[in-house]
């Protein structure tokens, strides 16, 4: 079983109906784990009618910091989420 299937099954087992009408702020680093989390929640958001906004803090710790920030911004624009 793929990891995204396991993750989705776990979400389905919880009471997702309680998410209806809620607003979520997802902190996203631009790394694979937070991008995966974002995409998973984005995919189920329309089924459960909740809104997602993204947050990212660029500490400029390494040479990839700017690229990570730009990825986060582009994801928010591509999927029409507030950044």
NORUR-V415848 format. One record per residue. N is the residue number from 1. RES is the residue in one letter. OMEGA is omega in whole degrees, -180 to 180 (999 if undefined). Layout:
BEGIN
n=N res=RES omega=OMEGA
n=N res=RES omega=OMEGA
END
This chain:
BEGIN
n=1 res=X omega=179
n=2 res=X omega=-177
n=3 res=X omega=180
n=4 res=X omega=176
n=5 res=X omega=178
n=6 res=X omega=-179
n=7 res=X omega=180
n=8 res=X omega=178
n=9 res=X omega=177
n=10 res=X omega=178
n=11 res=X omega=-179
n=12 res=X omega=-179
n=13 res=X omega=177
n=14 res=X omega=-179
n=15 res=X omega=-178
n=16 res=X omega=178
n=17 res=X omega=178
n=18 res=X omega=180
n=19 res=X omega=-175
n=20 res=X omega=177
n=21 res=X omega=-179
n=22 res=X omega=176
n=23 res=X omega=-179
n=24 res=X omega=173
n=25 res=X omega=-179
n=26 res=X omega=176
n=27 res=X omega=-174
n=28 res=X omega=-177
n=29 res=X omega=-173
n=30 res=X omega=176
n=31 res=X omega=-174
n=32 res=X omega=-177
n=33 res=X omega=-180
n=34 res=X omega=176
n=35 res=X omega=176
n=36 res=X omega=178
n=37 res=X omega=179
n=38 res=X omega=-178
n=39 res=X omega=179
n=40 res=X omega=179
n=41 res=X omega=178
n=42 res=X omega=-179
n=43 res=X omega=-178
n=44 res=X omega=-176
n=45 res=X omega=-179
n=46 res=X omega=179
n=47 res=X omega=-176
n=48 res=X omega=171
n=49 res=X omega=171
n=50 res=X omega=-174
n=51 res=X omega=180
n=52 res=X omega=168
n=53 res=X omega=-178
n=54 res=X omega=175
n=55 res=X omega=178
n=56 res=X omega=176
n=57 res=X omega=179
n=58 res=X omega=179
n=59 res=X omega=-178
n=60 res=X omega=-180
n=61 res=X omega=-177
n=62 res=X omega=-177
n=63 res=X omega=-179
n=64 res=X omega=-175
n=65 res=X omega=-179
n=66 res=X omega=178
n=67 res=X omega=179
n=68 res=X omega=178
n=69 res=X omega=180
n=70 res=X omega=176
n=71 res=X omega=180
n=72 res=X omega=179
n=73 res=X omega=-179
n=74 res=X omega=177
n=75 res=X omega=-179
n=76 res=X omega=178
n=77 res=X omega=-178
n=78 res=X omega=-176
n=79 res=X omega=174
n=80 res=X omega=175
n=81 res=X omega=177
n=82 res=X omega=179
n=83 res=X omega=999
END
